[in-house]
Amino acid sequence: MSHLIHYGDANTTDPHDAKYMGYSETNKFTLAAAGIPVGATTGDKIPFYVQAYGIIAPSGVTNVEKAAALHDADVEGSAWSTPVVEVTI
C-alpha cells in the first residue's frame, strides 16, 4: 500500500488547488523544507489531502517522481480525504 499526498499553496481551501504531491509507503509523511510552497510565511496554513493506493509507485527514484508515477498510472486510488493535517508554519 502507498499514499499519495496532495497539498497546495498556503491558505488554500479547495482540494483542486492542491498542485504539489508527496509520496509515502508508510502512514507518515515529512515535508522537507524545500517542499514548502514559495511565499508561505509564519502563521500560514497548508492543508494536506491523502489518497490511498493498493500498490507502490510503479517507478521513480525521489518521492516526487514516485508521486507523479502513481498519479499518472492507470490505477484507481481512494477518493481524496478531507484535509487530514493542516500545518501552521
ZAVEX-833002 format. One record per residue: residue in three letters; x, y, z of N, C-alpha, C in turn; residue number from 1. Coordinates in steps of 0.001 Angstrom, whole numbers, plus 524288, in hexadecimal, padded with zeros to 5 digits. Layout:
<Ala <X Y Z> <X Y Z> <X Y Z> NUM> ...
***
This chain:
<Met <80344 7FB6F 80000> <80000 80000 80000> <80375 804D7 80000> 1> <Ser <80181 808F5 7FDA2> <80455 80DE7 7FD96> <8006D 8125D 7FE04> 2> <His <80286 816FE 7FEF1> <7FF49 81BA1 7FF96> <80155 82003 7FC2E> 3> <Leu <7FDCE 82277 7F966> <7FF0C 82703 7F63E> <7FD0A 82BB9 7F945> 4> <Ile <80076 82F48 7FA7E> <7FF22 833DC 7FD9A> <7FED9 83888 7F9F4> 5> <His <7FA90 83B60 7FA4D> <7F9CD 84014 7F731> <7F9C4 844C0 7FAE4> 6> <Tyr <7FC26 84907 7F947> <7FBE4 84DD9 7FC4C> <7FC9D 85274 7F8A4> 7> <Gly <7FACB 856EC 7FA60> <7FB0F 85B8A 7F708> <7FDFB 85FF6 7F993> 8> <Asp <7FD57 8647D 7F752> <7FFC6 86927 7F985> <7FD4C 86A60 7FED1> 9> <Ala <7FFDF 86D8C 801D0> <7FE00 86EF0 80703> <7F893 87154 806BF> 10> <Asn <7F560 86FD7 80A93> <7F027 871FE 80B64> <7EC3D 870BB 80717> 11> <Thr <7ED3B 86CBB 803EF> <7E95C 86B01 8001B> <7E57E 86764 802E1> 12> <Thr <7E0B6 86740 800F8> <7DCBF 863F2 8036C> <7DA34 8602A 7FFA0> 13> <Asp <7DB1F 860BC 7FAA2> <7D8CE 85D4F 7F6B3> <7DC9C 858EB 7F569> 14> <Pro <7DB02 853EE 7F623> <7DE83 84F94 7F4E7> <7E070 84FA4 7EF3E> 15> <His <7DD6F 85204 7EBB7> <7DF15 85239 7E63F> <7E3B5 855E9 7E56A> 16> <Asp <7E4DA 85924 7E95A> <7E96A 85C97 7E918> <7EE48 85A00 7EB60> 17> <Ala <7EDD2 85523 7ED02> <7F244 8524A 7EF48> <7F5B7 8505F 7EAD2> 18> <Lys <7F93E 853BC 7E91E> <7FC54 852AA 7E469> <8018B 85008 7E576> 19> <Tyr <80300 84F7C 7EA65> <807F0 84CE1 7EBBE> <806BA 8475F 7EDAD> 20> <Met <80A80 843DA 7ECF7> <809AF 83E77 7EE8B> <80E38 83C6E 7F1CB> 21> <Gly <80CF2 838E4 7F531> <810C2 835FD 7F837> <80F3F 83043 7F811> 22> <Tyr <81280 82CF4 7FA2D> <811AA 82754 7F9CF> <813AC 824B4 7FEC0> 23> <Ser <810EA 820AF 80077> <812AC 81DB2 804FC> <810CA 8180C 8048A> 24> <Glu <8140B 8147A 80645> <81283 80EFB 8068F> <8115F 80D70 80C35> 25> <Thr <81104 81149 80FA5> <80FA3 81072 81523> <80B31 8142E 8167C> 26> <Asn <809B6 81447 81B65> <8059C 817E9 81D02> <807E5 81D13 81EED> 27> <Lys <80CB2 81E4D 81D63> <80F44 8232E 81ED7> <8112F 825FC 819EF> 28> <Phe <81136 82B16 81A2D> <81335 82E44 815E5> <815D3 83318 81837> 29> <Thr <81A7F 8343E 8167B> <81D50 838DF 81837> <81E3B 83C5E 8137B> 30> <Leu <81C8B 8412A 813ED> <81D6F 844F5 80FC5> <822A1 847A3 810CC> 31> <Ala <8264B 846E8 80D47> <82B6A 84960 80DCA> <82AD7 84F44 80D2C> 32> <Ala <82E57 85222 80F7A> <82E36 857DA 80F22> <82E00 859A9 80978> 33> <Ala <830AC 856EA 8060A> <830B5 85858 8007D> <82B58 857B1 7FDF4> 34> <Gly <827E6 85495 80055> <822BC 853AA 7FE26> <81E9E 8577F 7FFFD> 35> <Ile <81FEE 85AD4 803BC> <81C28 85EAD 8059F> <81B1B 86291 8013B> 36> <Pro <81619 8638E 8001A> <814D8 8671D 7FBC9> <8176D 86C6F 7FC68> 37> <Val <8193B 86E86 7F815> <81BBE 873A6 7F7FA> <817DE 877B9 7F9EB> 38> <Gly <819AB 87B27 7FD29> <8166A 87F59 7FF21> <813A8 87E1C 8043B> 39> <Ala <813E0 87939 805F8> <81174 877CF 80AF3> <8148B 87A50 80F62> 40> <Thr <811C6 87CAB 812FC> <81456 87F43 81756> <811FA 87D82 81C87> 41> <Thr <81461 87F2B 820B9> <8129C 87DC9 825F4> <80CD1 87EFE 8269A> 42> <Gly <809DE 87B23 8287B> <80444 87BBB 82952> <800F2 879C1 824D7> 43> <Asp <80344 878EA 82040> <80054 876C0 81BDA> <7FEF6 87112 81CEB> 44> <Lys <7FAB7 86F40 81A8F> <7F912 869CF 81B29> <7F955 86705 815E9> 45> <Ile <7FB34 8622E 8160D> <7FB8A 85EFA 8115B> <7F85D 85A05 81255> 46> <Pro <7F402 85949 80F83> <7F0FE 85480 8103B> <7F352 85014 80CEC> 47> <Phe <7F335 84B61 80F07> <7F519 846C2 80C44> <7F08F 8430B 80B65> 48> <Tyr <7F043 840CB 806BD> <7EC40 83D02 80555> <7EF05 837F4 803DE> 49> <Val <7ECA3 83393 804FD> <7EF37 82E8F 80423> <7EBBC 82B04 800DA> 50> <Gln <7EE2C 82833 7FD39> <7EBA7 82400 7FA59> <7EEA2 81F04 7FB90> 51> <Ala <7EBD6 81AD9 7FCAA> <7EE4C 815C6 7FDAE> <7EE11 81276 7F8BE> 52> <Tyr <7F239 80F7D 7F7DE> <7F28C 80C00 7F361> <7F41A 80691 7F545> 53> <Gly <7F237 80295 7F2A0> <7F36F 7FD38 7F404> <7F88C 7FB48 7F1BF> 54> <Ile <7FB80 7FEB6 7EF41> <8007F 7FD4A 7ECDD> <8049A 80149 7EE77> 55> <Ile <80986 80010 7ED84> <80DAD 803F2 7EE21> <80E86 80691 7E8D8> 56> <Ala <81138 80AE3 7E8D6> <81221 80DC4 7E3FE> <814D7 80A4B 7DFFE> 57> <Pro <81312 80A75 7DB16> <81566 80718 7D70F> <81ADD 808B9 7D560> 58> <Ser <81C7B 80D7E 7D68C> <821C3 80F44 7D522> <8230D 8142B 7D831> 59> <Gly <827D8 815EC 7D791> <82991 81ABE 7DA10> <82DB4 819C3 7DE27> 60> <Val <83122 81D8C 7DEC9> <83550 81D48 7E2A0> <833F6 820B2 7E751> 61> <Thr <83294 82596 7E657> <83133 8291F 7EA95> <82B6C 82881 7EBEE> 62> <Asn <829DE 82A83 7F06F> <8245E 82A44 7F1EB> <820E4 82D48 7EE1F> 63> <Val <822D2 8319E 7EC0A> <81FCB 8349B 7E83F> <81F1A 83171 7E339> 64> <Glu <8233E 82ED0 7E170> <822CF 82B85 7DCC1> <81F18 826F5 7DDB9> 65> <Lys <81F5B 824A1 7E24E> <81BD6 82050 7E398> <81635 82239 7E3DC> 66> <Ala <8155F 826D3 7E620> <8101C 8290E 7E66B> <80DF3 829F3 7E0F1> 67> <Ala <81111 82C2D 7DD85> <80F5A 82D27 7D827> <80E33 8280F 7D54A> 68> <Ala <8117F 82419 7D605> <810A9 81F15 7D373> <80B9D 81C8C 7D553> 69> <Leu <80A9B 81CCF 7DA5D> <805D4 81A86 7DC78> <80117 81D96 7DA97> 70> <His <80180 822BC 7DAA4> <7FD42 8261E 7D8D3> <7FBE9 82501 7D324> 71> <Asp <7FFE1 8241D 7CFE0> <7FF15 8235E 7CA47> <7FE07 81DB4 7C8C1> 72> <Ala <7FEA8 81A12 7CC67> <7FDD9 81482 7CB33> <7F810 81373 7CA43> 73> <Asp <7F70C 80F54 7C777> <7F1AB 80DC6 7C656> <7EFA3 80A53 7CAC5> 74> <Val <7EF6F 80C90 7CF7D> <7ED79 809D3 7D418> <7E9C7 80D74 7D706> 75> <Glu <7E63A 80B23 7D9C8> <7E256 80E20 7DCB3> <7E402 80EB5 7E25B> 76> <Gly <7E407 81374 7E43D> <7E513 81479 7E9BB> <7E007 815E3 7EC75> 77> <Ser <7E04F 8167D 7F178> <7DBB6 8181D 7F467> <7DA57 81DBE 7F2FA> 78> <Ala <7D5D3 81F6E 7F4BD> <7D46C 824EA 7F41A> <7D823 8282C 7F771> 79> <Trp <7D8BE 82D16 7F620> <7DBEF 8308F 7F958> <7D976 830EC 7FEB9> 80> <Ser <7DCA3 83125 80298> <7DAB3 831D3 807E5> <7D92C 83786 808C7> 81> <Thr <7D689 83877 80D09> <7D5FE 83DD1 80ED5> <7DB6E 83F63 810B6> 82> <Pro <7DC70 84455 811B8> <7E1B5 845AE 81380> <7E301 84299 81879> 83> <Val <7E6CF 83F1A 81815> <7E81A 83BC8 81C8D> <7EBE1 83E68 82040> 84> <Val <7EEE4 841E7 81E2A> <7F285 844E0 82166> <7F28C 84A61 81F41> 85> <Glu <7F238 84E1A 82298> <7F2AF 8537A 820DB> <7F72E 855D5 823E6> 86> <Val <7FB90 85654 82154> <8004C 8581C 823E2> <80072 85E09 82412> 87> <Thr <8017D 8600F 8288C> <80252 865AC 82916> <80829 86697 82951> 88> <Ile <80A0E 869C7 825D3> <80FAF 86AD8 8258F> <8113E 86E8A 829E8> 89> 
***
